[in-house]
Amino acid sequence: MEDVAAHAGVALKTVSRVVNAEPGVTPGTAERVRAAIEELGFRRNDSARILRKGQTASIGLVLEDIGDPFYSALARAVEDVARAHGHLLFTGSSDENPAREQEITLAFCARRVDGLLLVPASEDHTYLQPEIEAGLATVFVDRPARLIEADTVLTDNVGGARDGVAHLIRAGHRRIGFIGDAPQIYTSAQRHRGYTEAMAAAGLAVDSSWVTQSAPTLEGVQASLRQMLAASATAVLCGNNRISVTALRALASIGRPDLAFVGFDDFELADMLTPRVTVVAQDVASLGRTAAELLFRRLDGDRRPAERIEIPTRLIPRGSGEMPPPA
């Protein structure tokens, strides 16, 4: 850095300000310093900066499955915010396994990440309490923390499911089914709650054979749809994008593409199918961005009480949710 300062004819502190994107340097001087950096091939010594500041310029993100389009979009939004703050992002997949979640989370803590974003699988997060008390900034995303108080950023799952069912009701349906993920998953339980609230608000009874909550497989979803159809259901709300895709395959295989259909979560090519698929869309980018920005506010010294933020959903009518019931 001293060589850069001498080459540019400026003070060492000026080079430090340019390298660390700090204010107080005129544009002309900053450009001269950057030219010297380029000419000399200077690279910032992050190890020294980390030792000096006591930070690693990194954050961790633990989610269910980075291969899922929902979570990959979430991770990208977090990464963009982290990059803007000069941080690297480390990501791990829990596979909806509490033990694996804890293993990855504590591994990130052992590597001294400055902050942690967590899509939880566990029912007990007291294992994180010592880390939080030691100063680890932590924000829970998509689902709340269990047994501890922590910042949380969620989608309005109940409201979104209510909107999807209400949309089917407006199209004339009275016998509406629900296929959700395993009931112990927070988002699945919340979306089922929204479904039951919308049905109750419309004065509609729910037949137990119209409702399934389990880990989705093609065979299981096929069986659920056959059971619904046998009980005269005319429409279905699917609880996430993977279930929607599986249900569409199942409906094609059993020859019932005419079942009115709303999916929770948008998915690729949903607007290209026949009929095009009506969805309750989450704002995944906003979910990730909001959580990451809250994390960096905490890293910057915000000590206000834990926040709970809900991101609204958006109903996108495309055709499948507007089909009327059979005459």
C-alpha positions in Angstrom: 0.0 0.0 0.0 3.0 2.3 0.7 4.2 1.7 -2.9 0.8 2.7 -4.2 0.8 5.9 -2.1 4.2 6.8 -3.4 3.4 6.0 -7.0 0.1 8.1 -6.9 1.7 10.9 -4.9 -0.8 10.7 -2.0 -0.9 9.9 1.7 -1.1 6.3 2.9 -4.5 7.1 4.5 -5.9 8.2 1.1 -5.0 4.8 -0.5 -6.7 3.1 2.5 -9.8 5.2 1.9 -10.0 4.3 -1.8 -9.3 0.6 -1.2 -12.0 0.4 1.5 -14.5 2.6 -0.4 -14.5 5.2 2.4 -15.6 8.8 1.8 -13.3 11.8 1.9 -11.4 11.4 -1.4 -12.0 13.6 -4.4 -12.9 11.8 -7.7 -9.6 12.9 -9.4 -7.5 11.6 -6.6 -9.4 8.4 -6.3 -8.9 7.8 -10.0 -5.2 8.4 -9.7 -5.0 5.9 -6.8 -7.0 3.3 -8.8 -4.6 3.7 -11.7 -1.6 3.2 -9.5 -3.3 0.1 -8.0 -3.8 -1.3 -11.5 -0.3 -0.5 -12.7 1.4 -2.1 -9.6 -0.9 -5.1 -9.4 -1.8 -4.3 -5.8 -4.3 -6.6 -4.0 -5.9 -5.7 -0.7 -4.7 -7.9 2.2 -8.0 -9.1 3.7 -6.3 -11.2 6.3 -4.7 -8.1 7.9 -8.0 -6.2 7.7 -9.9 -9.1 9.3 -7.4 -9.2 12.2 -7.6 -5.4 12.6 -11.4 -5.2 12.6 -12.2 -8.5 14.3 -14.5 -9.4 11.4 -14.3 -12.0 8.6 -16.3 -10.1 6.0 -18.5 -13.1 5.5 -22.0 -14.2 6.3 -23.6 -17.7 6.3 -26.9 -18.8 4.8 -28.5 -22.1 5.8 -31.5 -23.1 3.7 -33.4 -26.3 2.8 -32.0 -27.1 -0.6 -30.0 -24.8 -2.8 -31.1 -26.8 -5.8 -34.8 -25.7 -5.3 -35.5 -22.7 -7.5 -37.2 -20.9 -4.6 -34.0 -21.2 -2.5 -31.6 -20.4 -5.3 -33.5 -17.2 -6.0 -33.4 -16.4 -2.2 -29.7 -17.1 -2.1 -29.0 -14.8 -5.1 -30.8 -11.9 -3.5 -28.9 -12.4 -0.3 -25.6 -12.6 -2.2 -26.3 -9.3 -4.0 -26.8 -7.5 -0.7 -23.7 -9.2 0.8 -21.6 -8.1 -2.1 -22.8 -4.5 -1.9 -21.6 -4.6 1.8 -18.2 -6.1 0.8 -19.0 -9.6 2.3 -18.8 -13.1 0.9 -21.7 -15.5 1.3 -21.3 -19.1 2.4 -24.3 -21.3 1.8 -25.3 -24.8 3.1 -28.4 -27.0 2.6 -30.1 -28.6 5.6 -32.2 -31.0 3.6 -35.0 -30.3 6.1 -32.9 -32.2 8.7 -32.6 -30.6 12.1 -29.3 -32.3 12.9 -27.8 -31.2 9.6 -29.1 -27.7 10.1 -27.3 -27.5 13.5 -24.1 -29.0 12.1 -23.9 -26.5 9.2 -24.9 -23.6 11.4 -22.3 -24.3 14.1 -19.7 -24.9 11.4 -20.3 -21.4 10.1 -20.1 -20.1 13.6 -16.8 -21.9 14.1 -15.5 -20.1 11.0 -16.5 -16.8 12.7 -18.9 -15.5 10.1 -20.1 -12.0 11.0 -23.7 -12.9 10.6 -26.1 -15.7 9.9 -29.3 -16.1 7.9 -31.2 -19.3 8.6 -34.2 -21.0 7.0 -34.9 -23.3 9.9 -35.7 -27.0 10.0 -35.3 -27.5 13.8 -38.0 -27.2 16.4 -35.4 -25.9 19.0 -32.9 -23.1 18.3 -31.6 -22.7 21.9 -28.3 -24.2 20.6 -27.8 -20.8 18.9 -28.4 -18.7 22.0 -24.8 -18.6 23.2 -23.6 -17.5 19.8 -26.2 -14.7 19.6 -25.3 -13.6 23.1 -21.7 -13.5 22.0 -22.7 -11.0 19.3 -23.5 -13.1 16.2 -26.1 -11.2 14.2 -28.9 -13.7 13.2 -32.0 -13.4 11.1 -34.4 -16.2 10.4 -35.9 -16.3 6.9 -39.1 -17.9 5.6 -39.9 -19.5 9.0 -39.5 -18.2 12.5 -37.0 -19.3 15.2 -38.2 -21.8 17.7 -37.8 -21.3 21.5 -35.7 -18.1 21.1 -36.4 -14.5 20.2 -34.8 -13.5 16.9 -35.3 -11.3 13.8 -37.6 -13.0 11.3 -38.6 -12.2 7.7 -41.5 -14.2 6.4 -43.9 -14.4 3.5 -47.6 -13.8 4.3 -48.4 -17.5 3.9 -51.9 -17.4 5.5 -53.0 -14.4 3.5 -51.6 -15.8 0.2 -53.4 -19.1 0.7 -56.6 -17.3 1.6 -56.3 -15.3 -1.6 -55.8 -18.4 -3.7 -58.9 -20.2 -2.3 -61.0 -17.0 -2.5 -60.1 -16.8 -6.2 -61.3 -20.3 -6.8 -64.5 -19.6 -4.9 -65.1 -16.5 -7.1 -64.9 -18.8 -10.1 -67.8 -20.8 -8.7 -66.0 -23.6 -6.9 -67.4 -24.9 -3.6 -65.5 -28.2 -3.3 -61.9 -27.2 -3.1 -59.0 -29.4 -2.1 -55.5 -28.7 -0.6 -52.3 -30.6 -1.1 -49.5 -29.4 1.2 -46.1 -30.4 2.3 -45.5 -32.2 5.7 -47.6 -30.5 8.4 -44.7 -29.9 10.7 -43.2 -27.5 8.2 -44.1 -24.0 9.2 -45.0 -22.8 5.7 -47.1 -25.8 5.0 -49.1 -25.4 8.3 -49.6 -21.7 7.6 -50.9 -22.3 4.1 -53.2 -25.0 5.3 -54.5 -22.5 7.9 -55.1 -19.9 5.1 -57.0 -22.6 3.1 -59.3 -23.5 6.1 -59.9 -19.8 7.0 -61.0 -19.0 3.4 -63.3 -22.0 3.3 -64.8 -21.1 6.7 -65.2 -17.5 5.7 -67.3 -18.6 2.7 -69.4 -20.9 4.8 -68.0 -24.0 3.0 -67.5 -27.4 4.7 -64.2 -29.2 4.1 -64.3 -32.9 3.4 -61.2 -34.6 5.0 -60.6 -36.5 1.7 -59.9 -33.2 0.0 -56.9 -32.5 2.2 -53.4 -34.0 2.1 -50.3 -32.9 3.9 -47.2 -35.1 3.4 -43.8 -35.1 1.7 -44.7 -34.9 -2.0 -44.1 -37.8 -4.4 -45.7 -38.4 -7.7 -47.4 -41.6 -6.5 -48.6 -39.8 -3.3 -50.0 -36.8 -5.2 -51.7 -39.0 -7.8 -53.4 -40.9 -4.9 -54.4 -37.6 -3.3 -55.9 -36.2 -6.5 -57.8 -39.5 -7.2 -59.2 -39.3 -3.7 -60.3 -35.7 -4.1 -61.9 -36.4 -7.5 -63.7 -39.4 -6.1 -65.1 -37.1 -3.4 -66.3 -34.6 -6.1 -63.7 -31.9 -5.6 -63.6 -29.5 -8.5 -60.5 -27.4 -7.7 -57.2 -27.6 -5.7 -54.7 -25.3 -4.1 -51.2 -26.7 -4.1 -49.0 -25.7 -1.2 -45.7 -25.0 -3.0 -44.0 -25.1 -6.4 -42.7 -28.7 -6.2 -46.2 -29.9 -5.3 -47.7 -27.8 -8.2 -45.3 -29.4 -10.8 -45.9 -32.9 -9.4 -49.7 -32.3 -9.4 -49.7 -31.2 -13.0 -47.8 -34.3 -14.0 -50.3 -36.4 -12.0 -53.4 -34.7 -13.5 -52.0 -35.4 -17.0 -51.3 -39.0 -16.1 -54.9 -39.6 -14.8 -56.5 -37.6 -17.7 -58.0 -34.8 -15.6 -56.3 -31.6 -16.8 -59.7 -29.9 -16.3 -59.4 -29.6 -12.5 -59.2 -26.0 -11.6 -55.8 -25.3 -10.1 -54.0 -22.6 -8.1 -50.3 -23.1 -7.1 -48.6 -21.4 -4.1 -45.2 -20.2 -5.6 -44.6 -19.3 -9.2 -42.4 -21.7 -11.2 -40.6 -21.7 -14.5 -42.9 -22.2 -17.6 -46.1 -21.8 -15.5 -47.2 -19.2 -18.0 -46.5 -21.4 -21.0 -48.6 -24.5 -20.1 -52.1 -25.2 -21.3 -54.0 -23.9 -19.4 -51.5 -21.4 -18.0 -51.1 -21.9 -14.3 -52.6 -19.4 -11.9 -50.3 -18.9 -8.9 -50.0 -17.1 -5.6 -46.5 -15.7 -6.1 -44.0 -15.0 -3.4 -41.6 -12.1 -3.8 -38.5 -14.2 -3.2 -36.1 -11.5 -4.1 -37.7 -9.1 -1.6 -37.7 -11.9 1.1 -33.9 -12.4 0.7 -33.1 -8.8 0.3 -35.1 -7.7 3.3 -33.5 -10.4 5.5 -30.0 -9.5 4.4 -30.5 -5.8 4.8 -31.9 -6.4 8.3 -28.8 -8.5 9.1 -26.4 -5.8 8.0 -28.3 -3.2 10.0 -27.6 -5.4 13.0 -24.0 -5.7 12.0 -23.9 -1.8 11.8 -25.0 -1.6 15.5 -28.8 -1.6 15.4 -29.8 -2.9 18.8 -33.6 -2.5 18.7 -35.8 -5.4 19.8 -36.2 -8.4 17.4 -38.3 -7.6 14.4 -40.9 -9.7 12.5 -41.5 -8.7 8.9 -44.0 -10.2 6.6 -43.7 -9.8 2.8 -47.1 -9.8 0.9 -47.9 -12.3 -1.9 -49.4 -11.5 -5.3 -52.2 -13.5 -7.0 -51.4 -14.0 -10.8 -54.5 -15.2 -12.7 -53.5 -17.0 -15.8 -56.3 -19.5 -16.6 -56.1 -22.6 -14.5 -57.7 -20.9 -11.5 -60.5 -19.4 -13.5 -61.9 -22.6 -15.0 -65.5 -23.0 -13.8 -66.7 -26.2 -12.1 -68.3 -28.8 -14.3 -71.9 -28.2 -15.1 
